[in-house]
Amino acid sequence: MRPLLSRGALVGVMLLTVVAIGQAAPPQQALLAQSASIRHLPIADLRSDPIPRRPDERPPPTPSAEARTIVPRVPMATLRPKPPPAPSKAVVGTGQWGLINQDRQAAGLAPLQWNTCLANVATGQAARMAAQGYISHANGRSLDLGCQLGPRSGENIGFQGGGIKDAAMNAWFMGDPPHRANILGPYHYVGVAWVLAPNGTAYLAVEFG
């Protein structure tokens, strides 16, 4: 004959079974509940670093004040390049050649013939002086000898404000002994060039050969 359990003992066994079943809940349910839970964080935590990090992991750097500085916009008008200065203007074969021959004729000398090589030298010399803003010979006589017109060469240079004035420059040359000596010298050829600088100053070079 099977032993009989009292009603009180049977109730005790059922309670133990229920407790055992509650403790043996599958672990997947616990993990799912934890991951689905929402953790309410203070506003300060959301602004700083809301994501939990390992102890050895550094939070991302906070942008510096320089990185947050707004660069002012530059007006387009200030970015446009300035227009280049007006180029110098060269004038070759002006009335200076005619005035020189008048001076020579008055002194009983033969007129000087025009020479393109000397005129090119004169143009280069006058342009250089206009660019540098002052007069200087800078081997002008050596350049004249390069035209191979003879063993002698000479150069007269000058400048005037207010544009080209051949008569005034010729009068100044003839009033100065070294310049007068070139105009009345033992030459056969001449080349003349004015270069007008952007500021209105005219530079003259006269090459003799």
Protein Blocks (a to p, Z undefined) as FASTA:
>chain_A
ZZdddfklmmmmmmmmmmmmmmmgcfklmmmmmmmpccdddfklmmmmmcccdfklccdd
dddfklmpccddddfklmpccdddddddddehiaklmmmmmmmmmnopacddddfklmmm
mmmmmmmmmmnopacfklmlmmmmmnonajbdcddddddehiaafklmmmmmmmpmklmm
mmmmccfbdcddddddfkopacdddddZZ
